[in-house]
Amino acid sequence: MPYRASVSIPQHRVTLLLVENNEDVREALREILQSEGYRVLTAVNGQDALHMLSRQERMPSLILLDLVMPVMDGHAFIEHLRGTGALALTRVLVLTAHPTLPLPQGVAGRLGKPVKLEALLDAIAVHSVRE
C-alpha cells in the first residue's frame, strides 16, 4: 500500500537536498518526499552534495543530512557551508542513527534513524524555508 501522510500538505516549490549514503534509505525517502510534493535533490556524501549545490541557482529550502558517510561526512560538509557563508542561506536537519554524536553548530535539529515519516514530514514543514 502506498504511503499517504495525513499530516502534511504538499509543499510545492520547496526544494530539499537529501544527503544520505545508504542507497535504499535515500531512494525510499526521495520517493516519499516527492509524493508529498517536494522537489528532492539527492547526494551520496558531503562532497557529492557540494557538487550538487554548485550546479543550483539557489540553496535548497532544507538539507536533510546524514552525519556518518564516506568521502566527506556531515560535520565536514557543515564546516564547508559555514566557511563559504552558504549555511546562512538554508537550514540543515540531521538524520542520524547515532544519537550521541554531537551536532554540528548551526543545524536546525536532529531526527533519529530509522526516521518516523510523520516526524520527518512535520520537521520539514517546520524547518523548510518557502521559496
C-alpha positions as CSV (number, residue, x, y, z in Angstrom):
1,M,0.0,0.0,0.0
2,P,1.5,3.4,-0.9
3,Y,2.3,5.8,1.9
4,R,-0.3,8.5,2.4
5,A,0.6,11.1,5.1
6,S,-2.4,12.7,6.7
7,V,-0.2,15.3,8.5
8,S,1.3,17.2,5.5
9,I,0.1,19.5,2.8
10,P,2.0,19.3,-0.5
11,Q,4.8,21.8,-0.3
12,H,5.0,22.9,-4.0
13,R,8.2,24.8,-4.9
14,V,10.0,23.7,-1.8
15,T,13.4,22.1,-2.7
16,L,15.1,19.6,-0.4
17,L,18.6,18.2,-0.6
18,L,18.8,14.7,0.9
19,V,22.4,13.7,1.7
20,E,22.4,10.0,2.6
21,N,25.0,7.3,1.7
22,N,22.6,4.4,2.1
23,E,21.0,3.9,-1.3
24,D,17.9,2.1,-0.1
25,V,17.2,4.8,2.5
26,R,18.0,7.6,0.1
27,E,15.7,6.3,-2.6
28,A,12.8,5.4,-0.3
29,L,12.9,8.9,1.3
30,R,13.2,10.6,-2.1
31,E,10.1,8.7,-3.4
32,I,8.1,9.5,-0.3
33,L,9.1,13.2,-0.3
34,Q,8.4,13.6,-4.0
35,S,4.9,12.0,-3.5
36,E,4.3,14.7,-0.8
37,G,5.0,17.5,-3.4
38,Y,8.6,18.3,-2.6
39,R,11.4,18.7,-5.2
40,V,14.1,16.4,-4.0
41,L,17.8,16.6,-4.9
42,T,19.9,13.7,-3.6
43,A,23.6,13.2,-2.9
44,V,25.6,10.2,-1.6
45,N,28.0,12.2,0.7
46,G,29.1,15.7,1.6
47,Q,31.4,16.1,-1.4
48,D,28.7,15.0,-3.8
49,A,26.3,17.4,-2.1
50,L,28.7,20.3,-2.5
51,H,29.0,19.4,-6.2
52,M,25.2,19.3,-6.5
53,L,24.8,22.7,-4.8
54,S,27.4,24.3,-7.1
55,R,25.0,23.5,-10.0
56,Q,21.9,25.0,-8.4
57,E,20.8,28.6,-8.9
58,R,19.8,28.9,-5.2
59,M,20.2,26.9,-2.0
60,P,17.5,24.4,-1.2
61,S,14.9,25.2,1.5
62,L,16.2,22.5,3.7
63,I,19.1,20.0,3.7
64,L,18.4,16.6,5.2
65,L,21.9,15.4,6.2
66,D,23.3,12.1,7.4
67,L,26.4,12.7,9.6
68,V,28.3,9.4,9.1
69,M,29.3,9.0,5.5
70,P,32.4,8.1,3.5
71,V,34.4,10.6,1.5
72,M,33.0,13.7,3.3
73,D,31.0,13.3,6.4
74,G,28.2,15.6,7.6
75,H,30.5,17.5,10.0
76,A,32.9,18.4,7.2
77,F,30.0,19.3,4.9
78,I,28.6,21.7,7.5
79,E,32.1,23.3,8.1
80,H,32.4,23.9,4.4
81,L,29.0,25.5,4.2
82,R,29.8,27.7,7.2
83,G,33.2,28.7,5.7
84,T,31.6,29.8,2.5
85,G,28.6,31.6,4.1
86,A,26.2,29.2,2.5
87,L,24.9,27.9,5.9
88,A,23.2,31.3,6.4
89,L,21.1,30.6,3.2
90,T,19.5,27.4,4.2
91,R,18.6,25.2,7.2
92,V,20.1,21.7,7.9
93,L,18.2,18.9,9.7
94,V,20.4,16.0,10.7
95,L,19.2,12.4,10.2
96,T,21.4,10.0,12.2
97,A,21.4,6.6,13.7
98,H,24.0,7.8,16.2
99,P,22.1,9.8,18.9
100,T,25.1,10.5,21.0
101,L,27.1,12.2,18.2
102,P,27.4,15.9,18.8
103,L,25.5,18.1,16.4
104,P,27.5,20.5,14.2
105,Q,26.9,24.1,15.2
106,G,24.2,25.8,13.1
107,V,22.0,22.9,12.4
108,A,18.2,23.2,13.0
109,G,17.8,19.9,14.7
110,R,18.1,16.1,14.7
111,L,15.9,13.2,13.8
112,G,16.9,9.6,14.7
113,K,17.1,6.8,12.3
114,P,15.2,4.9,11.4
115,V,13.2,8.0,10.9
116,K,9.5,8.1,11.6
117,L,7.8,9.5,8.5
118,E,5.3,11.6,10.3
119,A,8.1,13.2,12.4
120,L,10.1,13.8,9.3
121,L,7.3,15.5,7.4
122,D,6.4,17.6,10.4
123,A,10.1,18.6,10.8
124,I,10.4,19.5,7.2
125,A,7.2,21.7,7.4
126,V,8.6,23.5,10.4
127,H,12.2,24.0,9.2
128,S,12.0,24.5,5.5
129,V,12.1,28.0,4.1
130,R,9.5,28.8,1.5
131,E,11.0,29.5,-2.0
